[in-house]
Amino acid sequence: MSFSTADIPEIKFSLIAFALSLALSAGLISFSASYQEKALQERQSAQKQLTDARTQLATAQSDQENMAAYQAEFESLQAQKVIGNEPRLDWSEGLEKLRKQGLVLDFKYNIAPQQPYTPAAGIEAGNFAFNLSPMTLQLDLLHEEQLLHILSAMRAQMPGWFILDRCNLSAAAVQGEGAGSLKADCTGGWFTMKNRNSP
């Protein structure tokens, strides 16, 4: 079968339809590729949002668990009067109660004014100020074990955290019957924390 120029008028509508079909097919292919690329980008964006949401949920759950644990610890420190205002009167009353227990022959103490405290490890304090109320303690002892007993009693029976810095033991001058054989000079301080925003 052969075509000549005389046949063109008879097939021109077919040629036009063919050309339109080609153009339409090319447009559809281009549109499909563009749509596919856009759909892929939207899917990747949705996957990223889902991953971010899962990460945020895991972080929130972890924070909630930490808050529950820290809340109990915080309340425990408040009950021990480590967090809050300096409980100087409680310390004085606690030391007088220890004196009555006769754990040592006698002792004297002095609690100096509160001052800012910087831990050696450089702990991040956040919204809390660290303070220390320095204390000196002079004890008359029968033997070294009494020093350990009274320090343990201070930690167990008194509110707050007592940080022991050092203790020096020396022989006591015997001045009469019942006099102690040792003297201990100790230094340390009562550690407290206070929220900077609280009155």
HELIX and SHEET records of a PDB file:
HELIX    1   1 THR A    5  ASP A    7  5                                   3    
HELIX    2   2 ILE A    8  ALA A   79  1                                  72    
HELIX    3   3 ARG A   88  GLN A  101  1                                  14    
HELIX    4   4 GLU A  144  GLN A  157  1                                  14    
SHEET    1   A 3 ASP A 106  ILE A 111  0                                        
SHEET    2   A 3 PHE A 128  LEU A 141 -1                                        
SHEET    3   A 3 GLN A 115  PRO A 116 -1                                        
SHEET    1   B 4 ASP A 106  ILE A 111  0                                        
SHEET    2   B 4 PHE A 128  LEU A 141 -1                                        
SHEET    3   B 4 LEU A 182  ASN A 195 -1                                        
SHEET    4   B 4 TRP A 161  ALA A 171 -1                                        
END                                                                             
